[in-house]
Amino acid sequence: MLIQILISCFAHSQDVFQNNSKSLISKLREGDSICYYQCHVELANQQLVTASGQSISSSGKNVSVNEKFVIRRTPQAYTIKHYCSGLNLLPNRRFSGLKFREKPYWEFRVAGTKELDSTELMLLEKLEDKGRDATEYDYAVTLQSSNQVIILYGNKVKQFTLPKGLLLSDIMRRPNGKANSNDRR
């Protein structure tokens, strides 16, 4: 029985990814995780409430949205945990520093957890093909380089820019898949 379970798990991972795939997510082994950071620019209205209770609103401004996604492979499935940061500087010169260390000022907080289906895994695999390697001119997230991803897996690091509409958070909003947005662990 145990051998059948192991064979089915191995077969599942082989069916999802192409055999010659060079993507980092296709290399995940059971118990491993891979971390994606994404920073993209969006137009947002801001409302600030001071310690004294005064509310200050602003008109629409471009802000950087910083998100973290941790994908873990378990014997049964791949899961993704989504985090959001309160830091929204523009231009965001700190983003490329996530290649080295996540600092406390990022204040990432859990936004949701979900089990990934095979379509979503293939989308994550193809994401690396769609990106263009970041150059030193792209390291600060600005209006010109407004959608970037950093992938960390063990000692491997990739940083690349993506077309504007490609957002990892869209995977969290996909209806097919077992979402659990109340998981705040």
C-alpha positions as CSV (number, residue, x, y, z in Angstrom):
1,M,0.0,0.0,0.0
2,L,2.8,2.4,0.9
3,I,4.6,1.7,-2.4
4,Q,1.4,2.5,-4.3
5,I,1.0,5.8,-2.5
6,L,4.7,6.7,-3.3
7,I,4.3,5.8,-6.9
8,S,1.2,7.8,-7.3
9,C,2.8,10.9,-5.7
10,F,5.8,10.6,-8.0
11,A,3.6,10.1,-11.0
12,H,1.6,13.2,-10.1
13,S,4.7,15.4,-10.0
14,Q,6.0,14.0,-13.3
15,D,2.7,14.6,-15.0
16,V,2.5,18.2,-14.0
17,F,6.0,19.3,-15.1
18,Q,7.7,18.7,-18.3
19,N,10.6,16.2,-18.0
20,N,13.1,18.7,-19.4
21,S,11.8,21.7,-17.4
22,K,14.5,24.0,-16.0
23,S,12.1,25.9,-13.8
24,L,12.9,26.0,-10.1
25,I,9.4,24.9,-9.0
26,S,9.8,21.6,-11.0
27,K,12.8,20.7,-8.8
28,L,10.8,20.7,-5.5
29,R,11.1,17.5,-3.5
30,E,8.7,16.4,-0.8
31,G,9.1,18.6,2.2
32,D,10.9,21.4,0.3
33,S,9.6,24.9,-0.3
34,I,10.3,27.7,-2.7
35,C,9.8,31.4,-2.1
36,Y,8.5,33.9,-4.6
37,Y,8.5,37.6,-3.9
38,Q,6.6,39.9,-6.3
39,C,6.6,43.7,-6.4
40,H,4.3,45.5,-8.8
41,V,3.1,49.1,-9.1
42,E,-0.6,49.9,-8.8
43,L,-2.6,53.1,-8.5
44,A,-4.1,53.4,-5.0
45,N,-6.0,55.8,-2.8
46,Q,-4.4,55.9,0.6
47,Q,-6.0,56.7,3.9
48,L,-3.8,57.2,7.0
49,V,-5.1,57.3,10.5
50,T,-2.7,59.0,13.0
51,A,-2.3,58.0,16.6
52,S,-4.5,60.9,17.7
53,G,-7.3,59.6,15.5
54,Q,-7.0,62.1,12.6
55,S,-7.8,60.6,9.2
56,I,-5.8,61.8,6.2
57,S,-6.8,60.8,2.7
58,S,-4.9,61.2,-0.5
59,S,-5.8,61.1,-4.2
60,G,-4.7,58.2,-6.3
61,K,-0.9,57.6,-6.2
62,N,1.3,54.9,-7.6
63,V,2.5,52.6,-4.8
64,S,4.5,49.4,-4.9
65,V,2.6,46.3,-3.7
66,N,4.9,43.7,-2.2
67,E,3.9,40.1,-1.8
68,K,5.5,36.9,-0.8
69,F,4.4,33.4,-1.8
70,V,5.8,30.2,-0.2
71,I,5.1,27.0,-2.1
72,R,5.6,23.8,-0.2
73,R,5.4,20.2,-1.5
74,T,3.8,17.7,0.8
75,P,3.2,14.0,0.0
76,Q,-0.4,14.8,-0.9
77,A,-0.2,18.2,-2.7
78,Y,1.5,21.5,-3.4
79,T,0.3,24.3,-1.1
80,I,0.9,28.0,-1.5
81,K,0.9,30.5,1.4
82,H,0.4,34.2,0.5
83,Y,1.8,37.1,2.5
84,C,1.4,40.9,2.0
85,S,3.7,43.7,3.2
86,G,2.7,47.1,4.4
87,L,5.8,48.7,2.9
88,N,4.8,50.6,-0.3
89,L,7.6,53.0,-1.3
90,L,7.9,54.1,-4.9
91,P,10.4,53.9,-6.3
92,N,11.1,50.7,-4.3
93,R,14.9,50.4,-4.0
94,R,14.7,47.8,-1.3
95,F,13.0,45.0,-3.3
96,S,16.2,43.5,-4.8
97,G,17.6,43.1,-1.2
98,L,15.1,40.3,-0.7
99,K,17.5,38.2,-2.7
100,F,19.8,38.2,0.3
101,R,17.7,38.6,3.4
102,E,14.1,39.4,4.5
103,K,14.3,42.3,6.9
104,P,11.8,43.0,9.7
105,Y,10.7,46.2,8.1
106,W,8.9,44.3,5.4
107,E,6.3,43.1,8.0
108,F,4.9,40.4,5.8
109,R,1.5,39.1,7.1
110,V,-0.4,36.0,6.0
111,A,-3.2,36.7,3.6
112,G,-4.2,33.2,2.7
113,T,-3.4,29.6,2.0
114,K,-4.4,27.3,-0.8
115,E,-3.8,23.9,-2.3
116,L,-2.6,24.2,-5.9
117,D,-4.0,22.2,-8.8
118,S,-2.0,21.1,-11.8
119,T,-3.0,24.0,-13.9
120,E,-1.8,26.5,-11.3
121,L,1.5,24.6,-11.0
122,M,2.0,24.8,-14.8
123,L,1.3,28.5,-14.6
124,L,4.0,29.0,-12.0
125,E,6.4,26.9,-14.2
126,K,5.7,29.0,-17.3
127,L,6.1,32.2,-15.3
128,E,9.9,31.8,-15.4
129,D,9.8,31.6,-19.2
130,K,7.7,34.8,-19.5
131,G,10.1,36.8,-17.4
132,R,13.1,38.8,-18.6
133,D,16.2,38.7,-16.5
134,A,16.5,41.8,-14.4
135,T,19.5,44.1,-15.1
136,E,21.1,46.5,-12.7
137,Y,18.8,49.2,-14.1
138,D,15.7,47.2,-13.1
139,Y,16.7,46.6,-9.5
140,A,14.7,49.6,-8.2
141,V,11.0,49.0,-8.9
142,T,9.7,52.1,-10.7
143,L,7.0,52.9,-13.3
144,Q,9.4,51.6,-16.0
145,S,10.2,48.3,-14.3
146,S,6.9,48.0,-12.5
147,N,6.5,44.2,-12.1
148,Q,9.3,42.1,-10.8
149,V,9.7,38.6,-9.2
150,I,12.5,37.1,-7.1
151,I,12.5,33.3,-6.7
152,L,14.6,31.7,-3.9
153,Y,15.1,28.0,-3.7
154,G,18.0,26.8,-1.6
155,N,21.0,28.7,-2.8
156,K,19.5,29.4,-6.2
157,V,18.1,32.9,-6.9
158,K,16.4,34.4,-9.9
159,Q,15.2,37.9,-10.4
160,F,13.2,38.9,-13.5
161,T,10.7,41.4,-14.8
162,L,7.2,40.4,-16.0
163,P,4.6,42.0,-18.2
164,K,2.3,44.3,-16.2
165,G,-0.7,42.1,-15.9
166,L,1.0,38.9,-14.7
167,L,0.4,38.7,-10.9
168,L,1.0,35.7,-8.7
169,S,-1.9,36.8,-6.5
170,D,-4.3,35.9,-9.3
171,I,-3.6,32.3,-8.5
172,M,-5.0,32.9,-5.0
173,R,-8.2,34.1,-6.6
174,R,-8.7,31.2,-8.9
175,P,-11.9,29.4,-7.9
176,N,-10.8,25.8,-8.7
177,G,-8.5,24.7,-6.0
178,K,-8.9,24.3,-2.3
179,A,-8.5,27.8,-0.9
180,N,-8.4,28.5,2.8
181,S,-8.1,32.2,3.3
182,N,-8.8,31.9,7.1
183,D,-5.6,30.1,7.7
184,R,-3.5,32.7,9.6
185,R,-0.7,30.4,11.0
